[in-house]
C-alpha cells in the first residue's frame, strides 16, 4: 500500500484528501498551525489552544462517517455569543483542554468520525506567521497576510514567531512516504507556512518520496499577481533550499470567459510557462454551474475537482518511482 503524505492548509488539503481517501492508500495530512482568523483565531486568543480550523477540515475530508456528522463538524453558529464559531473548532478546542494535548484531541475526533488516515499538526508550538514588507509594514498573523494587497510589491522576510520545531510525527511521515503532495492552497499562508518550521525543509530535501506540487488554479491579487507556474516553484524553492519537485501538476482547463472576468478584481488564472517533462497537464476543474451574478463572485466556483485531482495524482504515484519517467503519460 502506497504511503501518501499531503502538506498544506485546510482548504487545499481538503480538496486532495477528499479524493484520495477513495483509493487503497495510507494517507497522512500535515497541516499548518499558523491559522489565526475567524473562529480559530478567537479560540486561540481566548483559550490559548492550538488552531483547530485546518485540522478540522482535513478530518472532515477523511471522514467515513455519516453526512450528518460531517455537516455537524463544519456547522457555524449564525447568531448569539457563538456567532461565527464552527462546532468542529469548539469540539477540538474543548477536547484539547480535556486531554491536555491537541494531538490527542485530533486522535479522539478522528476516531469518532472514522477517518481514513492521520491528521498531523506540523508543530505543536503556538506560533504566529509574520511578514515584513519592503515598505517596512509589518503584517501580523496569517489573516493580515492573506488579506494584504501589497505583498506583490515585495517583502523582506516571512517567518514564524517563535521559531518552532517540527512535530516529530510530521518528520516521520515525510521520511517514510512513498509520495508527498504539496498544494493547492495559499502560497504564503498554507504552503510556505509549513516550510518555516525547523526540520521540515531538511526532511523534504532528504526524503526518498516522489514529491508532487499541485499548482493553484488562480492567483490572489496583491499577493501572487501575475504569477506563472515557475514563479510558484521559485518562491517555494527559496524556503526549502532546492527545487525538490519531481512532478508539477497543472490544470489546463479554462473556465468560461465570463467567470474569469467576474474574478478579475480578485485574481487571475495561473499560466503555465514551464515546458519540462515533469510538468503534467490535466483537466482539473470542478463542475461550473450556471449561477446568478451575485453567486459568481464566490471564488470557490473556480476550484479543483477532488476526484479529477486524485485520479491524476494516483496516475503519477502508481506508475512512477523516484527519478524514473512517468509510464502512462
N, C-alpha and C positions, 0 to 999 in steps of 0.2 A: 504494500500500500504506500503510495506516494505521500510524503510529508510536505504540506504546503503552508507557508507562513505569510500572512499579509501584514503590511506595515502602513499605518496611516492614521487618519482621524475617524470619527464615527460615520459620517455620511459616505465617504469613499470606501471605507472598509465594508460598510453595509451592502453596497452595490455588488462588490466582488464576492462577499461571503454568501449572500442570499442565493447566488447562482452556483457557487462551488459546493455548497452543502449537499447538493443532489448527486454528487459523484462519490465514488468509493475512495475517498482520500482522508488523510489525517490532517485536520485543519487547526491552525492556531492563528489568533489575531493579536498583534501587538498594537496597542493604542496609545495615542498621545495623552499626556497628563497636563497639558497646558491650557485646556479649555477654562474660560472664566466668564463666559457670557450667560445671560438669561438665568434660568433656574439653577443651573450648575454653579454659576458664579455666586449667586445669593447663598446657596448652601455651603459653598467653600468658605465664604466670609463669616456666615452666622455660626456654623457648626465646626469649622476647622477640619472638614472632611476632604478627601481627595475628590477631584472632579468626576462625576458619575456619568455625564452625558454620552461621551464617546463609547464607554464600555457598555452602557445600556443599549445603544444602537447595535453594537456587534452581537450582544446576547440575543436580542430580538431577531437579528438576521439569521443566526444559527439555530434558533429555537425550532423544535419539532412539536411544540405544544399546540393547543387549540388557538384558533384565530382570536378568540375572546381574550385569552391570556396575553397574546402578543399586543392586542389593542390596549389592554389594561396597562402594560408596561410603557406604552407610548402616550397614554392619555394625559392631556394637560387640563388642569382646572381652569375654568373660564371666569370665575368670579370669587369674591370673598378674599380672605387673607392668603389663600393658596393660589390665587390667580397667577397663571403663567408657569406654575410648577408642574413638572412631569411626575406622575405617580412613580414611575420607574426610578427616577432620580431620588425621590424621597425614600423609596424602599431600600435602594442600595446604601444610601447615607445612613439610614436607621440601622441596617444590618452591620455597617462598618462600626457604628457606635456599640452595638450589642456584642459583636465578635471581637472588637478591638483591632480589626485588620480589614483593609479594603480588599485584599486578595481573598480572604475568607468570605467576605460579603459576595464577591463575584462567584465564588465556588458554590455558595448556597443558592443564589438566584439561578445559576446555570443548572443546578440540579432540579430546581422547581420547574424551570422552563424546558427541561430535557434538551439541552443544546447539543449539537454535534460539533465537538471540538473544544478549544480553550480560548478564553479571552484573557490577555495578559497586559497589565499596565507597563509601559516602557520603563517607568521608575516608580518607586513607592514614596518618593520625597515630594513635599509640597514645593512647587516651582511656579514662577511667573515668566511668561515669554515677553521679552523686551526688544525693541528695535530703536536704534538711533539713526535718524535720517541725516543726510548730508547738510541740511539746513540747521542741524543741531536739535531738531524737535525730537523729544523722547516719546515713543509710543509705549504705553504701559499696559501690557496684557494682550492676550490673543484677540479680544474683542476690538480694541483700538486698532490693532494691526489689520484685522480683517476689514474694518470699515474705512481705513485710510485710503485716500485717493492721491497720495503724494509719493508713494514708495517707488513708482517708476521714474521719479526724478533723481533717485539714487539714495542709498543708505550706507552708513558707515559700519554698523555692526548689528548682529542679531544674536541673542543669547538667552539662556535660561538663568534665572536668579532664584536661589543659589544654584551653582553648577552641580547638577545631580549625577549620581552614579546609576548605572543601568540596573534594572531588576535582573537578578541572576538567571531567572527563568526565561526572560526575553533573550538574553545572550545564548542560552542553551538551545532555544527554538531556532534561532538564526543559524547556529553552527550545525545543528542536526537536520536542517531542512533539505529536501530534495529541490525545492523551488521556493523562491521568495517573490512575492508580488507587492510592488510599491505603487501607490496611487490607485485610482484617481483621488483628487482632493485638493484643498487649498495648498498652494505651493509652500508658503511660509508657515501657515498655522497648523496644517495637518501632516505635511510630509517632512519638511525640514525641521520642525519642532522635535521630531523623534531623533534626528541626526545630531542634535545639540546635547544629547545625553552621553556622558562619559562611557565608553565601551562599545556603543552601537556602531560608529563608523569603523572601528577596528574589526569588529565581528563581521561586518558586511564586506570588508576587504579580504578577510581570511576564509570565509565560508566557501565550501565547495558547491553550494547550491547554484542552480540556474536562476539568475536574477532578471526579472521582467518588470519594466516600467510601463504602467498604463497612463498614457497622456490624457490630460483633461480635454474635454470637448471644446470648452470656451475659456478665454482669458477673462480675468477680472479687471475692469477698467481702474486705472490708478495704481495697480499692483503689478500686473503682468501684461500691460497694454502692448499689443503688437508682438507678443512672444510667439516664436515659432518652436517647433519641436526641439531644435538644437539649443535654444535658449533655456528650456527646462533642464535638459541634460547638463549643460554647462553650470547652471546655478546649483543643482544638486551635487555635482562633482566637486564644486567649491567647498562643500561642507563634509564630504566623505573623504576627499583627498585624492581620489582617482575615479575614472569612469568605470563603474562596476557592472554596467548593464549588458547582459547577453542578448536580450531582445527588448525591443521598444514597440509596444502595441499602440497603433494609431487608427482612429476612426477615419474612414474615407467616404462616409455617407453624409451628404449635406442636407440640412433641414430646409424647408421651404423659405424662399427669399423673404416672404412676409414676416416669418418668425424671426429671422436673422435681423431684419430691420427693426422689429419691436425691441430687440435686445441691444441695439447699438449703443444705447445710453449706459448700459451696464457692462458690456464687454464685446469682444469679437471672437470669431471662430479661430481655433489654433490651426495654423497651416503647417504642413509637413515640408521641411526643407532638407531632409536627410535622405540620401539615396543609397544608404548602406544595406547590406544583406540582412543585418539584424533588425531592420525596421519591418514590422509585419502590419500590413494594411488590411482592415476588415470593416464591414458594416456593423456598427455597434450601437446605433441609436435606438432608444426606446420608442414605443409607438407614439406617433404625433397625431393627437386628436384635434378635431375642429372645435375650437373654444371661442368664447367671446373675447373682445379686445382687452377687457379687464383681466381675464384669465391668462392671456398671452404674456402678461407682464410677470408671470410666475416663472422664475429661472428654471425651476425643476422640469419644465416641459422639455427642454433640451437636456436629455440625460442619457446615461448609458443604460442599455438593456441588460439586466442581470444574467439572463440566460445566454444571450449572444456573447457577452463578455466571458462568462465561464466557459463556454464552448471553445472560444479561441484560446483561452489560457490553457485549457486541458489539451488542446491540439498541440500546443507548443510543448507543454510539460511531458506529455505522454510519448512524444516522438523525438525527443532530443536529450542528449546527455551534455554535461558541461563541455564547452569547446567543440561540440560536434554540430554539423549542419542540420537544419530542420528538414526532416524527411518528407513531409507531406506538402510543403509549400513550393 
